[in-house]
Amino acid sequence: MADKTPVIELRNVDKSFGPIDVLHEISLKVNEGEVLCLLGDNGAGKSTLIKTLAGVHQPTRGEILLDGQPVRFSRPKQAQEMGIATVHQFGGTFPLMSIGRSFFAGVEPTRGWGPFKVYDRKTANRIAVEAVQNFGITRIDDGDRLVGGLSGGERQSLAIARAVHFGARVLILDEPTAALGVKQAAHVLRIVNEAKRRGLAVIFITHQVMHAMAVGDHFAVLIRGAIAADFRKGEKTREEIADLMAGGESMADLESSIEGYMESHDGHVPPPVH
């Protein structure tokens, strides 16, 4: 049987900032209903790779394909419109908003017509609560409740449910369990498995090997901006994966200095060194 076309694929993707090479020939594939765990210690290049997938950065070389077709995003909104959703470590939700408001932030349902349109709180709350409960978050039953009163795991789950509701096909999860306790982390891992069951292509970025092994189908270890190992579930032990990750030297200072330079220079990359 021929291999099915991946939902998302990277082919020989490099990313450089001026003279500094951060990503080196990254090639990865993720199919629908599959979780790719991208493993790497802090500073392995994960942040740059996430931003390249999400349209914040464009590849210097190589290409990104969706359903087998090359795509190029000039801004994050384009990636979102094509079904690539990124959920960052703290969930991308709004603590001072209600669950319904946070769920529909920027795309609020309305009722009435013309100048008499008003926010439809009842509809927003109903849809938001149904969406999160469909992911097994049964403790959330009031859309007026403030997001800030949710646990970290519930906030992550709310953000994932929101992304799926608005048409995500590729779900990029950036260290979703890093700041959570055991019980909350287990809750998020259940949500990841539910997203996989629904046919999403999931990229799960983490440095926690046990969490990756709980949900992953396919694994890649990132060291110094390059893929050091690429393997399927069951092909390596926890100890072997941890040893691979320990072989990397930190790029955290490098990525931080590049981003700091760009923020203070209107988005320009560092100049070449002569």
Buried (B, 14 or more C-beta within 10 A) or exposed (E): EEEEBBBBBBBEBBBBBEEBBBBBBBEBBBBBBBBBBBBBBBBBBBBBBBBBBBBBBEBBEBBBBBBEEEBEBEEBEBBBEBBBBBBBBBBBBBEEBBBBBBBBEEEBBEEEEEEEEEBBBEBBBBBBBEBBBEBBBEEBEEBEBBBEEBBBBBBBBBBBBBBBBBEBBBBBBBBBBBEBEEEBBBBBBBBBBBBBEEEBBBBBBBBBBEBBBBBBBBBBBBBBBBBBBBBEBEEBEEEBBBEBBEEBEEBEEBBEEBBEBBEEEEEEBBEEEE
